[in-house]
Amino acid sequence: MSAAGLVEPLGPPSSFAKRVLVTGGAGFIASHVIVSLVEDYPNYMIINLDKLDYCASLKNLETISSKQNYKFIQGDICDSHFVKLLFETEKIDIVLHFAAQTHVDLSFVRAFEFTYVNVYGTHVLVSAAHEARVEKFIYVSTDEVYGGSLDKEFDESSPKQPTNPYASSKAAAECFVQSYWERYKFPVVITRSSNVYGPHQYPEKVIPKFISLLQHNRKCCIHGSGLQTRNFLYATDVVEAFLTVLKKGKPGEIYNIGTNFEMSVLQLAKELIHLIKETNSESEMENWVDYVNDS
């Protein structure tokens, strides 16, 4: 949608208690958040801003697409003129900023694109939100800012030690967001969540990727030994966490969204092989695993 498409908001701003902007709303996690917001907060107008990149789909939002308190706007957070006009026209009260490039492997190939979207795009957004005097700005980051191996204990005060371009871009964007709290006391909140899985996830991520490979009778590709562990959060659980932060999150705070559910990549593959290929045989499971050098 062009900037001209922003001229007439759906209903006067006064008809809704709050107007909430969710960026990247056609993506995996944000679409789950939007569905919950639209259904649970009928007095809130939920505005979905998404440029509809390769991993986004409006099909994720079909269940609420005709609701009176939902609106979709196609646009790019990196377009500063568009974003400024969006805030002026839509009278945004709260921002949930999910929009980002998120695929770690791809970030090594397209590092500058990740920097542009994740850092510059976030700076454009937080600057416009500050100028519009938004009452709360929630920046959705990742626990990957703590480093590649999360076996060690960490909390919100732990130093950022990103080990890939994706994590580095999220850490840098955090700094820009946090600076608006430090300098202007602009009410920003930062969340850092573990890996999320669930319906509508794009198959570049490990769980849907392994499921898709096995369903097509192909092997699960595992880097290195596969013994590296990851924490996994189910989509509805992380939505609950975001809604809690929306209601109770304090300005200037950082919140880790974690889980005790931990599994190695190899064990994850075996669990999926067991479910999809219906086998408990270790030797048969190994036939569905392909190990590659972790270079």
C-alpha positions, 0 to 999 in steps of 0.5 A: 500500500502506498503512503496515500493509502494511509489517509483514512483510518478504519473508524475514528481513533476515539472509537477504540480504547487503544490503537496497537501497531504490530510490525511483521504481523504476517510472520510466524510469531507476530501473526499468533500475537495478532490473532490473540489481540484481535480476539481478546481485546475487541476494544483495541484496534490492531494494525498489522504492518508487513511488507510481505517478504518471502516468509510472511503470509496473510493466510496466517491471519484468515481467522480474524481478517474480517474483524472490525478491530483488525486492519492490514497495511502493506509497507516497509519499516525502512521507508522513513517517510511512510513510517512517519505518515503511518504514525501521524495517520493511525494515531498509534498508542502501542507498538509491538515490533516483530519485523525482522530478518531472522534466518541465522544461516541466511544472515551470513550470506546477506549480512548487510541486508540484515543490518539494514532491516534489523538495525536501520529499520528499527531505528526508523521505527523507534524514532517515529514512535518517539516523535509520535509520543507512543505510550509503549514500544516493545522491541522483540529481540532474541536470546541469541544476543547472549551468544551461540552457546546458551548452556551457560547460565545467563540473565537479563544483565548478562553481557551481549556476545552475539556470534552471527550477523543475525544476532549482532543486528538484533543486539545493535538494534537493542542499543538504539531502542534502549538509547531512547529510554536512556536519553528521553525516558521514552517507554521502551521494553525489550524482550529476548525469547528462546526458539519458538515453534508451532503452526504456520512456521516457515520451513527454514526453521529447524522443526518445520524443516525436519518435518518437511524433509522427512515427509518428502523421504529426505534425511534431516541435515545436522551440523556437527555432532547435533549434541548442541542443545536448544530451548523451545517455546510453543507459539501459544506460550510465547503469545501469553508472555508477550501479552503479559509484557504488553500489560505489565512490562515496565519501561526501560526493562528487558525480559527474557522469555524462556523455558525449561524445555531443552533438547539437542538437535539430534534428539529433536531429529530422532523424536520427529523420525519416531513420530513421522517414520514410526520407528524406535530402532536406533539403527533405522533412525540413523538412516534418516540423519545426515551429518555435515561438517559444522564449518 
